[in-house]
Amino acid sequence: MRPDENRPATPLSVPARQQALVNSSRAHVSKEVAANIVRGQIDTIYQNDPNATMEVGAQSTESMPATQPVEQPPSKSETPTKSPITPGPGAVNMQAANQQAVASSPYERTHDESHHEVQTDAWRKYHSAWQSYYQQYYERYYVGQVHKVKETLEKESNVPANNEPETISSDEAMYDLRSKLREQINERAQKVRKSRHFLPVISALCVMLIFVFLQYNRLMFAAIDAYISPGSLDPSTLIVDPSTAGAVSSDPRLIVPKISVDVPIIWNADAASEDSLNAAMDKGVAWFNIQGASAKPGEKGNFALSGHSSNDWLDQGNYKFIFARLDQLNEGDTIYVNYNSTRYVYTVSKKQVVKPTDVSALAVGADKPRITLITCTPLGTALNRLLVFADQVSPDPNSASQATNQASSSTATQMPANSPTFLERLFGAH
């Protein structure tokens, strides 16, 4: 709405003033009052305040200066103005004055701070009432949720309405448990089988298991044989009294009762040839005759025998794990050798672990007859060699003769080893 659309039809008129003589101070006050009235009327027109009324109150009258002169009505000779409101004696525009006295906003006109005083007791009651309301509200909410969950659990577990627990036997409970486990396993197995990764994963696992078996089967079989080998010894070979006279077979054999060893001795192996030594050890224990260790039983010097502690399951021979328990021999244990229908008795004196190339450890001297047993250690590997030394005690070692046999090899640089592993055969290394 435009401001000029709400203007009155008739122009506003200012009451006429008497031409009475007034002093300068009163004239100045009258002018200020008149100007204020006109300003109020103009503000009312532009603000378009519907609450503005043309009331004449005592408050407006009192707001005027006490020294304001009372204006006299105009004389009859003067021509009256055409205003719809005719000012009377002492009349002023109280509407404009009242509008100036009224606040500029509805909040200020209606707000009375005296009616908004906060009382402590009333505020506490108000606060307590709200706390009680929210407490009761959330109590009802959570009780309802618990009741819903309880009803759901009762429906799932098929609990009777009278809340009497159903009694079942232990066999029925176990059967139900097995059935649930089978169902879960079947569901998971079906999901796995339907997966596109199932066959590749299973194939990879199978290949890995085969590879591990081929590479490390000797380690597993050797560990097993170390526990079951006592049952493979013929009880008739156990020697109780080595001094007892009796017939001894002419077949050369090595007998170690503590570790259940009863094995033939192979004499024709070439100490410088790994293949020749492995072929001999497939048939028993090989005589490792090298320079400084070429004696035989009954001769002064070192009588060296080599045997497998572990070998691959694909290898030939029945003596792949004959020395799997050799490390269990200790000082004082007895070793027997049958040679030329004579039984030679040796007592263990010491054990030693050396590198495969340390063949000089076998040259222990030719002052008395000795025997040395050689094998790989740890089980399933060829990293080191275990040497078990024993001295002859029977027959009398002082009656032993000097060694007359020549060494089969003076160029052997490495002691006998296990057969190559799967990787060694695959890549040609040893």
For each residue, the residues with C-beta under 8 A, 3 or more apart:
1: 5 6 48
2: 5
3: 6 7 45 46 48
4: 7
5: 1 2
6: 1 3 45 48
7: 3 4 45
8: 11 12
9:
10: 82 83 84
11: 8
12: 8 38 41 83
13: 81 83
14: 34 38
15: 71 87 91 92
16: 74 78 81
17: 30 71
18: 71 72
19:
20: 69 72
21:
22: 26 27 30 69
23: 26 27
24: 27 28
25: 28 29 67
26: 22 23 29 30 67 68 69
27: 22 23 24 30 31
28: 24 25 31 32
29: 25 26 32 33 65 67 68
30: 17 22 26 27 33 34 68 69
31: 27 28 34 35
32: 28 29 35 36
33: 29 30 36 37 64 65 68 92
34: 14 30 31 37 38
35: 31 32 38 39
36: 32 33 39 40 96 97 100
37: 33 34 40 41 92 93 96 97
38: 12 14 34 35 41 42 96
39: 35 36 42 43 96
40: 36 37 43 44 93 95 96 97 99 100
41: 12 37 38 44 45 93 95 96
42: 38 39 45 46
43: 39 40 46 47 99
44: 40 41 47 49 52 95 96 99
45: 3 6 7 41 42 48
46: 3 42 43
47: 43 44
48: 1 3 6 45
49: 44 52 99
50:
51: 106 109
52: 44 49 95 99 102
53: 95 98
54: 94 95
55: 94 95 98
56: 60 61 94 95
57: 60 61 94 98
58: 61 62
59: 62 63 98 101
60: 56 57 63 64 92 94 97 98 101
61: 56 57 58 64 92 94
62: 58 59
63: 59 60 97 101
64: 33 60 61 68 92 97
65: 29 33 68
66:
67: 25 26 29
68: 26 29 30 33 64 65
69: 20 22 26 30
70: 89 90
71: 15 17 18 87 89 90 91
72: 18 20 89
73: 88 89
74: 16 78 80
75: 78
76:
77:
78: 16 74 75
79:
80: 74 86
81: 13 16
82: 10
83: 10 12 13 86
84: 10
85:
86: 80 83
87: 15 71 91 92
88: 73 91
89: 70 71 72 73
90: 70 71
91: 15 71 87 88
92: 15 33 37 60 61 64 87 97
93: 37 40 41 96 97
94: 54 55 56 57 60 61 97 98
95: 40 41 44 52 53 54 55 56 98 99
96: 36 37 38 39 40 41 44 93 99 100
97: 36 37 40 60 63 64 92 93 94 100 101
98: 53 55 57 59 60 94 95 101 102
99: 40 43 44 49 52 95 96 102
100: 36 40 96 97
101: 59 60 63 97 98
102: 52 98 99 109
103: 108 109
104: 108
105: 108 109
106: 51 109 110
107: 110 111
108: 103 104 105 111
109: 51 102 103 105 106
110: 106 107
111: 107 108
112: 115 116
113: 116
114: 117
115: 112
116: 112 113
117: 114
118: 122 123
119: 122 123
120: 123 124
121: 124 125
122: 118 119 125 126
123: 118 119 120 126 127
124: 120 121 127 128
125: 121 122 128 129
126: 122 123 129 130
127: 123 124 130 131
128: 124 125 131 132
129: 125 126 132 133
130: 126 127 133 134
131: 127 128 134 135
132: 128 129 135 136
133: 129 130 136 137
134: 130 131 137 138
135: 131 132 138 139
136: 132 133 139 140
137: 133 134 140 141
138: 134 135 141 142
139: 135 136 142 143
140: 136 137 143 144
141: 137 138 144 145
142: 138 139 145 146
143: 139 140 146 147
144: 140 141 147 148
145: 141 142 148 149
146: 142 143 149 150
147: 143 144 150 151
148: 144 145 151 152
149: 145 146 152 153
150: 146 147 153 154
151: 147 148 154 155
152: 148 149 155 156
153: 149 150 156 157 159
154: 150 151 157 159
155: 151 152 158
156: 152 153
157: 153 154
158: 155 166
159: 153 154 163 165 166
160: 163 164 166
161:
162:
163: 159 160
164: 160
165: 159
166: 158 159 160
167:
168: 172 173 176
169: 172 173
170: 173 174
171: 174 175
172: 168 169 175 176
173: 168 169 170 176 177
174: 170 171 177 178
175: 171 172 178 179
176: 168 172 173 179 180
177: 173 174 180 181
178: 174 175 181 182
179: 175 176 182 183
180: 176 177 183 184
181: 177 178 184 185
182: 178 179 185 186
183: 179 180 186 187
184: 180 181 187 188
185: 181 182 188 189
186: 182 183 189 190
187: 183 184 190 191
188: 184 185 191 192
189: 185 186 192 193
190: 186 187 193 194
191: 187 188 194 195
192: 188 189 195 198
193: 189 190 198
194: 190 191 198
195: 191 192 198
196:
197: 200 201
198: 192 193 194 195 201 202
199: 202 203
200: 197 203 204
201: 197 198 204 205
202: 198 199 205 206
203: 199 200 206 207
204: 200 201 207 208
205: 201 202 208 209
206: 202 203 209 210
207: 203 204 210 211
208: 204 205 211 212
209: 205 206 212 213
210: 206 207 213 214
211: 207 208 214 215 422
212: 208 209 215 216
213: 209 210 216 217
214: 210 211 217 422
215: 211 212 421 422 423
216: 212 213 219 220 380
217: 213 214 220 221 312 313
218: 221 222 310 311 312 313 320 380 418 421
219: 216 222 223 310 379 380 381
220: 216 217 223 224 380
221: 217 218 224 225 310 313 320 321
222: 218 219 225 226 309 310 321 324 379 380
223: 219 220 226 227 379 380
224: 220 221 227 228
225: 221 222 228 229 321 324
226: 222 223 229 321 324 325 379
227: 223 224
228: 224 225 231 232
229: 225 226 232 233 259 260 321 324 325
230: 233 260
231: 228 260
232: 228 229 260
233: 229 230 237 238 257 260 261 262
234: 237 262
235: 238
236:
237: 233 234 255 257 262
238: 233 235 257
239: 242 255 257 334 336 343
240: 244
241: 244
242: 239 334 336 343 345 394
243: 394
244: 240 241
245:
246:
247: 341
248: 338 341 342 343
249: 253 338 341
250: 338 340 341
251: 264 338
252: 264 265 267 337 338 339 340
253: 249 262 263 264 265 337 338
254: 261 262 263 264 265 284 285 305 335 336 337
255: 237 239 261 262 335 336 337 338
256: 259 260 261 329 333 334 335 336 373
257: 233 237 238 239 260 334 336
258: 328 329 333 334
259: 229 256 323 325 326 328 329
260: 229 230 231 232 233 256 257 325
261: 233 254 255 256 322 323
262: 233 234 237 253 254 255
263: 253 254 284 285 307 319 322
264: 251 252 253 254 283 284 285
265: 252 253 254 284 285 287 305 337 339
266: 269 280 281 283 284 285 286 287
267: 252 287
268: 280
269: 266 273 276 277 279 280 281 286 287 288 408
270: 273 276 277 408 409
271: 277 288 289 290 407 408 409 412
272: 408 409 411 412
273: 269 270 276 277
274: 277 278 414 416 417 430
275: 278 279
276: 269 270 273 279 280
277: 269 270 271 273 274 280 281 286 288 306 416
278: 274 275 281 282 416 419
279: 269 275 276 282 283
280: 266 268 269 276 277 283 284 286 287
281: 266 269 277 278 284 285 286 306 307 308 317 319 416
282: 278 279 315 316 317 319 320
283: 264 266 279 280 317 319
284: 254 263 264 265 266 280 281 307 319 322
285: 254 263 264 265 266 281 305 306 307 319 322 323 373
286: 266 269 277 280 281 305 306 307 416
287: 265 266 267 269 280 296 303 304 305
288: 269 271 277 293 304 305 306 362 374 412 415 416
289: 271 293 294 304 405 407 408 409
290: 271 293 294 304 359 362 407 408 409 410 412
291: 294 363 407 409 410
292: 302 360 362 363 407
293: 288 289 290 301 302 303 304 362 363 364 372 407
294: 289 290 291 301 403 405 406 407 408
295: 299 300 301 302 303 366 369 370 403 405
296: 287 299 303 339 403 405
297: 303 337 339 340 342 344 369 371 392
298: 339 340 342 344 369 395 400 401
299: 295 296 303 369 400 401 402 403 404 405
300: 295 366 367 368 369 400 401 402 403
301: 293 294 295 365 366 369 370 402 403
302: 292 293 295 362 363 364 365 366 370 371 372
303: 287 293 295 296 297 299 337 369 370 371 372
304: 287 288 289 290 293 362 371 372 374
305: 254 265 285 286 287 288 371 372 373 374
306: 277 281 285 286 288 373 374 375 415 416
307: 263 281 284 285 286 319 322 323 326 373 374 375
308: 281 311 319 320 321 322 323 375 376 418
309: 222 321 322 323 324 326 375 376 377 379 386 418
310: 218 219 221 222 320 321 324 376 379 380 418
311: 218 308 315 317 320 321 418 419
312: 217 218 315 320 419 421 422
313: 217 218 221
314:
315: 282 311 312 320 419
316: 282
317: 281 282 283 311 320
318:
319: 263 281 282 283 284 285 307 308 322
320: 218 221 282 308 310 311 312 315 317
321: 221 222 225 226 229 308 309 310 311 324
322: 261 263 284 285 307 308 309 319
323: 259 261 285 307 308 309 326 373 375
324: 222 225 226 229 309 310 321 379
325: 226 229 259 260 328
326: 259 307 309 323 329 373 375 386 388
327: 351 377 386
328: 258 259 325
329: 256 258 259 326 333 348 351 373 388
330: 333 348 351
331: 348 349 350 351
332: 347 348
333: 256 258 329 330 347 348
334: 239 242 256 257 258 345 346 347 348
335: 254 255 256 345 346 347 348 371 373 390
336: 239 242 254 255 256 257 343 344 345 346
337: 252 253 254 255 265 297 303 343 344 346 371
338: 248 249 250 251 252 253 255 341 342 343 344
339: 252 265 296 297 298 342 344
340: 250 252 297 298
341: 247 248 249 250 338
342: 248 297 298 338 339 395
343: 239 242 248 336 337 338 394
344: 297 298 336 337 338 339 369 392 394 395
345: 242 334 335 336 392 393 394
346: 334 335 336 337 370 371 390 391 392 393
347: 332 333 334 335 390 391 393
348: 329 330 331 332 333 334 335 351 388 389 390
349: 331 389 390 391
350: 331 389
351: 327 329 330 331 348 386 387 388 389
352: 361 386 387 389
353: 377 384 385 386 387
354: 358 361 384 385 387
355: 358 384 385
356: 382 384 385 414 415 417
357: 413 414 415
358: 354 355 361 385 415
359: 290 362 412 413 414 415
360: 292 363
361: 352 354 358 364 387
362: 288 290 292 293 302 304 359 372 374 387 415
363: 291 292 293 302 360
364: 293 302 361 370 372 389
365: 301 302 368
366: 295 300 301 302 402 403
367: 300
368: 300 365 391 392 397 400
369: 295 297 298 299 300 301 303 344 391 392 397 400
370: 295 301 302 303 346 364 389 390 391 392
371: 297 302 303 304 305 335 337 346 389 390 392
372: 293 302 303 304 305 362 364 387 388 389 390
373: 256 285 305 306 307 323 326 329 335 387 388 390
374: 288 304 305 306 307 362 385 386 387 415 416
375: 306 307 308 309 323 326 385 386
376: 308 309 310 381 382 383 384 385 386 417 418
377: 309 327 353 381 383 384 385 386
378: 381 383 384
379: 219 222 223 226 309 310 324
380: 216 218 219 220 222 223 310
381: 219 376 377 378 418
382: 356 376 417 418
383: 376 377 378
384: 353 354 355 356 376 377 378
385: 353 354 355 356 358 374 375 376 377 415
386: 309 326 327 351 352 353 374 375 376 377
387: 351 352 353 354 361 362 372 373 374
388: 326 329 348 351 372 373
389: 348 349 350 351 352 364 370 371 372
390: 335 346 347 348 349 370 371 372 373
391: 346 347 349 368 369 370 397
392: 297 344 345 346 368 369 370 371 395 397 400
393: 345 346 347 397
394: 242 243 343 344 345
395: 298 342 344 392 399
396: 399 400
397: 368 369 391 392 393 400
398:
399: 395 396
400: 298 299 300 368 369 392 396 397
401: 298 299 300 404
402: 299 300 301 366
403: 294 295 296 299 300 301 366
404: 299 401
405: 289 294 295 296 299
406: 294
407: 271 289 290 291 292 293 294 410
408: 269 270 271 272 289 290 294
409: 270 271 272 289 290 291 412
410: 290 291 407
411: 272
412: 271 272 288 290 359 409
413: 357 359
414: 274 356 357 359 417
415: 288 306 356 357 358 359 362 374 385
416: 274 277 278 281 286 288 306 374
417: 274 356 376 382 414 430
418: 218 308 309 310 311 376 381 382
419: 278 311 312 315
420: 424 425 429 430
421: 215 218 312 424 425
422: 211 214 215 312 425 426
423: 215 426 427 429
424: 420 421 427 428 429 430
425: 420 421 422 428
426: 422 423
427: 423 424
428: 424 425
429: 420 423 424
430: 274 417 420 424
